Amino acid sequence: MGLLDGDVALVTGAAGGIGLATARRFLEEGARVAIADIDSARLAGAVETLRADVLGVPLDVTSRASWKAAVEAVLERFGTLTLLVNGAGISEPADIETLSDDAWDRHLAINLSGVMYGMQAAVPAMKASGRPCAIVNVASMLSMRPGAIFAAYCASKSGMVALSQSAALHFARAGLPIRVNTVHPGAIRTPMYERYLAMAEDREAAEAGFAATHPMGRVGEAHEVAEAILFLASPKASFTTGAQLPVDGGGHIRD
Ligand SMILES: NC(=O)c1ccc[n+]([C@@H]2O[C@H](COP(=O)([O-])OP(=O)(O)OC[C@H]3O[C@@H](n4cnc5c(N)ncnc54)[C@H](O)[C@@H]3O)[C@@H](O)[C@H]2O)c1
């Protein structure tokens, strides 16, 4: 018996990193899984590394038409949709003085509007599923403890948390069995983290700097975030909605 037997999940941003680790863990727990990403080439590779009956769905989270097509593809293949993990996201460093309009718009379009479009696209299918459903949105330690060089990123992720909690309240009050929660990773060893290291003049110093922002003295691994997402998606979290779960080695409470 798996924790997610009978569930059908759509995981975005799943060509690599946290999304791919989540898809792998969901499969281990018995879910049927569709993985979605804007990077079609890496998405095809991810489908291969998982297993044959995983559905790969090209998706641009900033497009409602793309979301509609993605949910339709999931319903056509698996007949229902019960779990949504919004993992797609971007992070580009800029403080409030250097932040460009383009970067601001890109962060809000992908990290905030993309999550809103995703929830709106998935909910009708969830309501029709006849099963308890769950949405897990991947926020960040930086929405709980903002950083100066992540102005747009912090704003987009904090907006996503407020949106998630509003949705959680709405579904609970409406008596709909759809829970909505957020996970808040610290620095996690993924392609996104690797891009930050690649930007640094001194890679070793940058790695040490990232590790030092977590009281546990290291960065995290994608599978550690996947476990938190699995918990929130599973019946183990049946009375949990509107929660923010940090996965950051204590980073959000550092002194
Ligand atoms: N890695 C970290 O340190 C860290 C920390 C906190 C939060 N997060 C969050 O975790 C989530 C996963 O990030 P990750 O670390 O695995 O990084 P990642 O870069 O490996 O994954 C993000 C994925 O999102 C996809 N994507 C980007 N724009 C998209 C779009 N418009 N439509 C669909 N897909 C799109 C990318 O192609 C990529 O595969 C993100 O939301 C990120 O903000 C990551």
The ligand as an SDF file (V2000), in Angstrom:
LIG
                    3D

 44 48  0  0  0  0  0  0  0  0999 V2000
   16.9010   25.3670   -5.0830 N   0  0  0  0  0  0  0  0  0  0  0  0
   16.6920   26.2290   -4.1040 C   0  0  0  0  0  0  0  0  0  0  0  0
   17.6190   26.6180   -3.3870 O   0  0  0  0  0  0  0  0  0  0  0  0
   15.2920   26.7180   -3.8050 C   0  0  0  0  0  0  0  0  0  0  0  0
   15.0570   27.3810   -2.6100 C   0  0  0  0  0  0  0  0  0  0  0  0
   13.7770   27.8440   -2.3160 C   0  0  0  0  0  0  0  0  0  0  0  0
   12.7530   27.6350   -3.2060 C   0  0  0  0  0  0  0  0  0  0  0  0
   13.0020   26.9970   -4.3860 N   0  0  0  0  0  0  0  0  0  0  0  0
   11.8740   26.8350   -5.3080 C   0  0  0  0  0  0  0  0  0  0  0  0
   11.7410   25.4750   -5.6440 O   0  0  0  0  0  0  0  0  0  0  0  0
   11.1100   25.3670   -6.9210 C   0  0  0  0  0  0  0  0  0  0  0  0
   11.9010   24.3690   -7.7540 C   0  0  0  0  0  0  0  0  0  0  0  0
   13.1750   24.9330   -8.0120 O   0  0  0  0  0  0  0  0  0  0  0  0
   14.5070   24.0480   -8.2030 P   0  0  0  0  0  0  0  0  0  0  0  0
   15.4350   24.4550   -7.1620 O   0  0  0  0  0  0  0  0  0  0  0  0
   14.1650   22.6390   -8.4070 O   0  0  0  0  0  0  0  0  0  0  0  0
   15.0650   24.7520   -9.5270 O   0  0  0  0  0  0  0  0  0  0  0  0
   15.0790   24.3160  -11.0550 P   0  0  0  0  0  0  0  0  0  0  0  0
   15.5490   25.5260  -11.8060 O   0  0  0  0  0  0  0  0  0  0  0  0
   15.7890   23.0390  -11.2150 O   0  0  0  0  0  0  0  0  0  0  0  0
   13.5190   24.0130  -11.3710 O   0  0  0  0  0  0  0  0  0  0  0  0
   12.6170   24.9790  -11.7830 C   0  0  0  0  0  0  0  0  0  0  0  0
   11.9620   24.4540  -13.0520 C   0  0  0  0  0  0  0  0  0  0  0  0
   10.9370   25.3770  -13.4370 O   0  0  0  0  0  0  0  0  0  0  0  0
   10.9040   25.3850  -14.8520 C   0  0  0  0  0  0  0  0  0  0  0  0
   10.2510   26.5990  -15.3370 N   0  0  0  0  0  0  0  0  0  0  0  0
   10.7360   27.8570  -15.3400 C   0  0  0  0  0  0  0  0  0  0  0  0
    9.8640   28.6870  -15.9420 N   0  0  0  0  0  0  0  0  0  0  0  0
    8.7790   27.9290  -16.2880 C   0  0  0  0  0  0  0  0  0  0  0  0
    7.5490   28.2040  -16.9320 C   0  0  0  0  0  0  0  0  0  0  0  0
    7.2310   29.4520  -17.3650 N   0  0  0  0  0  0  0  0  0  0  0  0
    6.6690   27.2010  -17.1210 N   0  0  0  0  0  0  0  0  0  0  0  0
    6.9670   25.9380  -16.7110 C   0  0  0  0  0  0  0  0  0  0  0  0
    8.1350   25.6100  -16.1240 N   0  0  0  0  0  0  0  0  0  0  0  0
    9.0250   26.6000  -15.9120 C   0  0  0  0  0  0  0  0  0  0  0  0
   12.3730   25.3140  -15.2700 C   0  0  0  0  0  0  0  0  0  0  0  0
   12.5410   24.8790  -16.6300 O   0  0  0  0  0  0  0  0  0  0  0  0
   12.9390   24.3420  -14.2460 C   0  0  0  0  0  0  0  0  0  0  0  0
   12.9840   23.0060  -14.7310 O   0  0  0  0  0  0  0  0  0  0  0  0
   11.0680   26.7830   -7.5000 C   0  0  0  0  0  0  0  0  0  0  0  0
    9.7650   27.3130   -7.3490 O   0  0  0  0  0  0  0  0  0  0  0  0
   12.0500   27.5420   -6.6310 C   0  0  0  0  0  0  0  0  0  0  0  0
   11.7400   28.9180   -6.5520 O   0  0  0  0  0  0  0  0  0  0  0  0
   14.2370   26.5250   -4.7140 C   0  0  0  0  0  0  0  0  0  0  0  0
  1  2  1  0
  2  3  2  0
  2  4  1  0
  4  5  1  0
  4 44  2  0
  5  6  2  0
  6  7  1  0
  7  8  2  0
  8  9  1  0
  8 44  1  0
  9 10  1  0
  9 42  1  0
 10 11  1  0
 11 12  1  0
 11 40  1  0
 12 13  1  0
 13 14  1  0
 14 15  2  0
 14 16  1  0
 14 17  1  0
 17 18  1  0
 18 19  2  0
 18 20  1  0
 18 21  1  0
 21 22  1  0
 22 23  1  0
 23 24  1  0
 23 38  1  0
 24 25  1  0
 25 26  1  0
 25 36  1  0
 26 27  1  0
 26 35  1  0
 27 28  2  0
 28 29  1  0
 29 30  1  0
 29 35  2  0
 30 31  1  0
 30 32  2  0
 32 33  1  0
 33 34  2  0
 34 35  1  0
 36 37  1  0
 36 38  1  0
 38 39  1  0
 40 41  1  0
 40 42  1  0
 42 43  1  0
M  CHG  2   8   1  16  -1
M  END
$$$$
